[in-house]
Amino acid sequence: MSNMHSTPNTPGARFRAALREESPLQIVGAINPYTAMMAKTLGYRALYLAGAGVANYSHGLPDLGITTLNDVLGDLRRVTDACDLPVLVDVDTGFGGAFTIARMMKGLIKDGAAALHMEDQVQLKRCGHRPGKEIVSKEEMLDRIKAAVDARTDPSFFIIARTDALAIEGLDRALDRAEAYMEAGADMIFAEACTTLDEYRAFVSRLNRPHSVLANITEFSKTPNFTTDQLADVGVSAALYPLSAARAMNAAALKVYEAIRHQGTQKDTLGIMQTREDLYKFLDYHSYEARIDALFSKAK
């Protein structure tokens, strides 16, 4: 694991500080700038830009490696322009070979990302909790990690290696991969699709380093919805909630659409809507309006 000391104002440095100060660090998915702003207001210390979020919500596509680096960077810029929380970005398998990974690193750092996670699936990837996954050799994944590390122009930028090997090769080989990935320069391991707390404990024990394991606590998956206390007890340092809010938004939107279509009115769904005033609070709307009023008063 890197022991890098860097300017505290960089996104990567803020992400590292958050890991030190909150354990496990709760990293919540934000599919757009507004949800990022809500998360910050509620006290979260870090955000996540999910590959599935970019595919599903920005492009109406399944999470099957269809979106591009530019698609991801576009969503990243919108979030980092509106919110200064450090953002962990899902880069799937890295979008290509070593040169492409180097270009990816340049773009992520330029556009304000704090961290990435890159996985050891084949290029034609699947959701980590779906059957039929395939992974590349350990050596190929080591090349991906080394390419990212070598291209890191900001030493504070945080690199997380995700392994999907547990469901395919079993725990022992997944642990071997995790250890090799950290020796190659990864700062943390994303142990995908663990089904028990003991599996997380095994990763933490094998790696035996501070801030070494991230747990993906995504809903409707192979991983139970473990609590932060349970994860802390086995040494997990970060808990990821990729699309929790987005799924709730989907369900609420569907109810509203159904009500309008079938009842001819939305009045019975007002209780699940955010009020106009709450929207304004998160946007700091009234401060903008006050500035307009001040400009108009000066013009009179």
Secondary structure, DSSP 8 states (H G I E B T S, - for coil): -------TTSHHHHHHHHHHHSSSEEEEE-SSHHHHHHHHHTT--EEEE-HHHIIIIIH---SSS-S-HHHHHHHHHHHHHH--S-EEEE-TT-SSSHHHHHHHHHHHHHTT--EEEEE-B-SS---TTSTT--B--HHHHHHHHHHHHHT-SSTT-EEEEEE--HHHH-HHHHHHHHHHHHHTT-SEEEETT--SHHHHHHHHHHH-STT-EEEE--SSSSS----HHHHHHTT--EEEESSHHHHHHHHHHHHHHHHHHHHS--GGGGGGS--HHHHHHHHTHHHHHHHHHHHHHHH-
